[in-house]
Amino acid sequence: MYELNEKIRDLVPYEPIAGEYPVRLDANESFLPLPEEVRDRIAKAAAQTAFNRYPDPLSREVTEAFAAYYGISPELVTAGNGSDELISILCSAFLMKGEAMMVILPDFSMYQFYTSISEGRVVTCGKREDLTIDVDAVIEKAKAENVRMIVFSNPCNPTSLGLAREEVRRLIRSVEALVVLDEAYMDFWDQSLLNEVEEYDNLVILRTCSKAIGMAALRLGFAVSSPRLTRVLRAVKSPYNVNSLSQAVGTLVLGEREWEQQARAQIVESRQSLQKTLVRMQEEHPGTFSLYESCTNFVFLKTDRAESIFRGLLQRGIAIRHMGGYLRVTAGNEEENAAFLRAFGELIAEEETK
């Protein structure tokens, strides 16, 4: 019998919350569909796609559209099959066997996964009790552990908190490691370093089209870095890593700046409304849960009752994310938010009577 090696022997496929739920607030997707006129143009682009031909290996058109959208040079951009592929490429290419990659916990779990698959060594640095990043502690541990790469999301998934731009700059300048800054949720905040990326030779910024831009189905992400690092990333990625349809659709949607700005404003308004109601509920039910100030498209709660509330929501047809003593809730449309808040309020009241 073929023997699996120890790094893959006990792995199981990633699967989101199983089952059908009328209200899905568990994946931080946009609740806004693309406009009908854009969908019509996508259909025409699909009809014109040469499905018998390989895609452009450098994804030139969509890379140029992304660069134009954010006001940067396309020579700094590498397209990927979602940010996950780019994280995998970074780990496999920039880490030699046994070299250390630091994560700042809690954070996106896939950073550790891809490091382990690449046979790197995971070094963890905890956040403060309030879930903010202690930059001095990160710098100190990175130097002590001879860390080759530091990766973290900013704003953070799952905490919804952000690290101010000046603190990120200080971190980058203070370490010799490659800093991978995952800005998947930065479209909802204003502290990006995209326009400063050429100032650093040890910085890679990741962006995605799955959140504010509303194209989670495409699996389209981008890495932005200095020309030197970009050349390496383009060299080590798979030759045809972004399919032709994703390239065509991404190019179209990234050109819809006015719609995307309106969509982003609606998503932020939804999150603010959700957070405002939860703040009021927190005041009405003191001690039952605490709420973190969000700069993303989701809210993050801490409660000793997380497990029972999560199960109770599932029973009511509402899916959110449960993480130990925490709950993460994506901002949805008006009806989805109302359904969650109604059920959450009922469950909180039930918990108080126990």
N, C-alpha and C positions, 0 to 999 in steps of 0.2 A: 504493500500500500504506500502511495506517495506521501511523504512526510512534509506537512506545511511547516514553514519556518516560524519561529516564535513571535516575530513582529506582526504576523497576520493571522496566526492560528485562532485567536479568540475574537477576532473582529466580527461585527455584525453590520449588515447594510443600514445606512441612515434611513430612517423612516419618520416623517412627522407624525403628529397625533393621528392615529388610525381611526377610521370611521367617517361618517358623513354628518356634518354639523351645519345647520342653517346659518349660523353666525360664526365666521372664521376671523378671529382677531389674534392669531397665534404666529403669523409669519412676517409681520411688518411690511406687507405689500401695500401698494396704493389701492384705495377703494374706488378710484376713478377710472373708468374705461376710456380708451382713446376715442376722440370725436369721430363721428360717422364719416366725415369727409376725409379724414386721415386714414381710416380703415379702407375706404374706397381706393385711395392711392396705393395703399399697401397691397391690395388685391391686384392692382395693375402691375406693380413691381414684381409680385410673385409670378404672374403670368409671363413676364418677360425674363425671368431667371433661367439661365442655362443650367438646368439640373444635371446635365450629362458632363459638365465641366467642373473642375476643381475651383474653389473660391480663390480670390486674390490672397496670396500667402501673407501679405503685409496689411491687409484690410485698409487700404489707402483711403477710400472715400469715407468710410465711417470714422476713421481716425481723424481725418481732416474736419469732418462735421463736429466731432467731439472737441477738437482743439479750437475751432471757431466759436463753439458754444461757450467755452470757458475762457477764451481770449489768451490762449497759449500757443506755442509752436507745435505743429504736428510732429516735428523731429524729436520731441520729448515723450511721445506717446507710443505705448505698445498695447494692442488690443488683445483681449483674452476671452475665452469661453466662460464668462463670469469671473468674478473676483477670486472664486475658489481655485480656478485653474492657475491664476497668477500667483496666489499664495503657494500652491504646490510647486510651481516653477521656481519661485524664489528660494524655497526650502531645499529643493533638490540641487539647484545650481550654485547657490551661495554658501551652503553648509557642507563641509566635508564630514565624513563619518566621525561621530563623537564630538563635533564642535557644538558650542552652546548657543541656543536661541532662547531669549527671555520673553516670557509673557507676563502681563500685569493683571493679576486675577482679582475679581471675576472679569472675564472677557469672552470673546467669540471662541468657541471650543475648537474650531477647525485649525487654528494656529498650532496647537499642540499635536493634533492628529497628523498633519502633514510633516511636522518636524520628526515625529516618531517613525513614520513611514520612510523618511529620508535618512534614518539612522543618525539624526542629530540628537543632542542632549538638551532636554527641556529644563530651563531654569525658571523658577517662578518667583515673582515678587508680589506680595499682597498689597492691596490698597488700604487706605486708612479706614477706620471704623465707619466713617460717613461715606465710604466708597469713592472718595477722591484719590487722585494719584499723588503720591509723595515723590516728586521728581528727584530730590536729593537721595532718597533711599534707592531709587532705580539706578541712578548714576553710580552710587557706591557699590551696589551689588553687581552691576555690569562690569565694573573694573575688577572687582574681587574674583569674579567667576570667569574672567576672560571671555566675555560674551561676544559672539561674532555678529549676532542679529538681534534686534529688539523689535517686536511687532505689537501694536495695540490699535484698537479702534478709537477714533475721536471724531464726533461724540461716541460714547461707548455703548456697544450692545453687549450686555443687557441693561446696564445701569441707567441709561438715558442721560448721563452727565457728560460734560465736556471739559477738556483741559485747554486753558486760554493759550492763544497763539504764542505769546512771549515765553510761556513755560515750555511749550513744545520746542521752540527755537533753542532755549537753554539746554534742553536735553540733547538735541541733535549735536550741538557744538561741544558738549562735554564728554562725549563718548567716541571711541574709535569704531564702534560697531556700526553696521548698516541698520538704519532706522526705517522700518516699514510702517507707514502711517496710513491706516485704513480709514478713509474718509467717506465710507458708504453713506453716512447720515449727515454729511456736512452741508448738503443742499438745504437743510432745515436750520442751519446756524450760519454764523458769519466769521468763523475763525480759521478759514482754510489757509494752507501754505502753498497752494497750487502755483500761484504767481511768483513764488520765491524759490521754486525747486532747483533752479540752475545755480543758486547760491551755495548749494551743498553737494559734496561729492559722495555723501553717505546717506542719501534720502531717496526713498521710493514712496510715492503716494498712490494709493489704490482708490479708484472710483467705480461706481456701479450704475447701471441703468435700471436696476430692479426696484428702487425705492421711490424717490421723488419723481423720476422720469417715467415710471409706470410701465416698464417693459420686463418684468420678472420672467415672463415666459420665454424670452429670447436668450437668456443667459449671456449677457454682454457686459463685460467689464473692461477697465483700462488701468494701466500702470503709467505713472508720469514720473520721469526721473531725468537726470542729467544726460546729455548725449552719450557719454561713455557707458553709463549703466543701461541706457536704452538699447545701444548696440548689442550688449550682452544678452539682454532679455529677448530681443528679436532673434538672436542667434540660437538660443537654447529652447525656445518654445517649439511646439509641433509646427510643421510647415503650413498646414491648412487648418489652423485651430478654430477659426471663426467661420461658420458656414455662410454660404452666399446669401441666403434669405435673411439671416440675422444682420449681415452687413447692410443689405438693402433697406430693411425696415429701420434699423438703427439710424441710418443716414437720413431717412425721411423724418423720423420722429425728432431727432436732434435739431432739425430745422424748424420745428414748431415752437419757437421760443415763447411767443405770446401765450399760447395755450399752456405751456409748461409752467410759466410764471403764475398763471391763474390757478392751475392745479396745485402747485406748491402752497399758495396762499390758502386754498380750501383745506388742504391737509393740516396745515399749521393751525388754522381756525378750529378744526375738528379736535385736534389734540388739546388745544387751550380750553375748549369747552368741556372736554372730558376731564381734564385736570381740575378745572374750576369746580365742577360738581363733586369730584372726589375730595377736594379740600373741604367743601361744606359737609360732606358725609363724615369726614374725619373729625370735624368739630362736633358733629352730632353724636358720634360714637367714639369718644376718646379712649385711647389705649388699644383699639382693635387693629389698627394698621397705621403705618406711616408711609408718606408719599414723597418721592424724590422730584426735584425740579427738573423738568425735561427740556432738552433742546433738540428733540428728535421727532419722529412720527409715532411714538409710543410712550406709555407711562410705565413706571416701575414702582411696585408696592412691596413693603416689608410687613409680614404678619405671621404670628405664631399659628394662625389658622389656615395657612396657604394650602395645605393638602386637602382639607375638607372643602374649602371654598372652590378649589380647582375641580374637584370631583362633582360638587354640586352644580357648577356651571356646565360641565359636560352633560350632566343629566338633564339640564334645561336646554340643550342644543347649542351651547356656546363654548367655543374652543379658544383658550388663551394659553400662554406658556407658564409652566410651573417649574421653578428652580429652587429647590430646597425651601427656605423660608421666605421666598420671594415670588411675586407674580408679575409677568410682563404682559401688557395689554396694548395691542395695536389700535391706533385711532381709526375708526371706521366711518361709515356714513351715518347720517342722523339716526336712522332706524337701528343700525347695529349698535351704536353707542347707547341708545336708549334701552335696548334689550339687555345689554351688559349691565348698565347701571341699575336697572330695575332688579335683575337677578342678584347682583352683587349686594344691593341694599337688603334684600330679603335674607340672604345668607349671613350677612353681618349681624342682622337682628336675631337670627336663629342662634348664632354662635354665642351671643351675649346672654342668652337664656340658659345655656348649658352649665 
